[in-house]
Amino acid sequence: MYPIEIVQPMKNDLTSVGFEELLSAEAVDQAIKASTETLLLVVNSVCGCAAGNMRPGVKMSLNHTNIPARLCTVFAGYDTEATQQARKYFLPYPPSSPSIALFHKGALVHFIERHHIEGVSAALIAENLQAAYDEYCS
């Protein structure tokens, strides 16, 4: 587990723009199962090579006409129980940190794995998400 001094600024990067932290398996279950519209669930990470562009890309994606009704996040390597539970909803995708999941009415409809984030600009991540928002959040 990473020290909170390292993790907290990365958590704040998303919570400062409206993301709700899911800190337990029960919170993850409740968020996804209670979702009647769209839910964006971000698996945050300390990985600089991928998460360094993921967080700005996710934030940029929210500057769009259509956006998810609810924004949530778990932190891999820190919020272990919540992250493990979230990953159960991502199947058949393997565990991936960071990653981004869009749910519509509780069903996974769009998923961006780490290998689709690494080496990709924040702008391209935002465009990818905005295309999904246009399909599911309108």
N, C-alpha and C positions, 0 to 999 in steps of 0.2 A: 504494500500500500504506500502510495506517495504521501509525503508530508503535506499538511493543509497549507503551509506557506507557499508551496509550489502550485497547488491545485486551485486555491481560492481565486487568484486573478483570472484564471481561465474559466472558472465557473461564472464569475462576475461578468465576463465578456458577453455571455448569453443572457444571464438573468437581468442584466441592466437594460436589455431591450425587450423584456417581457416573457422570457422563458421561465417556466416553473420547474424547479428541481424535484425530481421523483427520487426519494431517498430509501424506499423500501420496495420489496416485491409486491406488497399489497397496494402501494401507491401506483405502481406500474399497471397492475391488473385493473384497478379502478379507473385510471385514466383511459386505457384502451377500451375496456368493456363498456364504459359509460359514454364513449364518443359517439355522438349521433351525427356529427358532421365530419370535419377533417381535423386531423391531429398530426403535427410534425414532431417527431421524437428524434433528438440528436444525441448520439453517443459521443460525448466530448472526450478529449484525450490530451495527454501532455505531449504527444508526438509532434514535434515541431515541423517535420517534413510534410505531414498531411494536415494536421489540425491547424497549423499556422495559416493555411489558406481556407480550411473548412469553415472556421468560425466567421471570418469576414464574408465568405461566400454566402453562408446562411443568412447573415444579417443583411447583405445586399439584396438577397432574394425577397425580403419582406417589403422592399420598396417597389410594390407591384399592385395592380388593381385587385387581383385575386390572391388571397393569402389564406393559410389554414386558420381555422376557428380557434385552435388551441395550440400552444407551443410548449413543449416539455423537453427536459434533458436529463440524462444520467451521465455519470462520470466514470469511465473505465479506469480501473486501478485505484479507485477510491470508494465509490458507492457500489461495492461489489455485488451485494444482494440484488439491488435494483437493476444493475447492468445485466446480470445473469438472467433475471426474469424477462427483461426487455428482449434479450436475444432469443428467447423461446418464441416470441411473436414474429421474429425475422426469418424463421425457417421457411424455405430450405437454404437460406443464405448462411454461410459459416460465420462464426464470430469475427467481427471486424471493428477495429478502433483506429480512427474515428469512423463513424458511419451516420447515415441520415435516412430515416424512414418516414414515409408519408402514409397515414392510415385514413381510410374513408369508411365511416360507419363501422369502425372496429376491424376492418380488413386491410391488410398491407397491400398497397397499390403501387408504390414506387419505393425503390431502395437504392441507395448509393453506397457502395462498399469502399473500403480504404483504397483499393487499387484503382478506383475511378476518381479518387481525390488526390492521390499523390502525383505531384508534378503538374497538376491542373490549376489554372489561375482561379482566384476567387470569382472573377466575372463569369467564367464558364460554369462554375458550380452554381452560381446564382441563376444563370440562364437555364440550366438543366432543371433546377427546382421550379422556376417560374413556368416552364412548359408543363410540368406536372400540376402546378397550382391551377393553370388555365384549364386543364382537363378535369380536375376533381374538386376545385374550390369555387367554381363559378355558380 
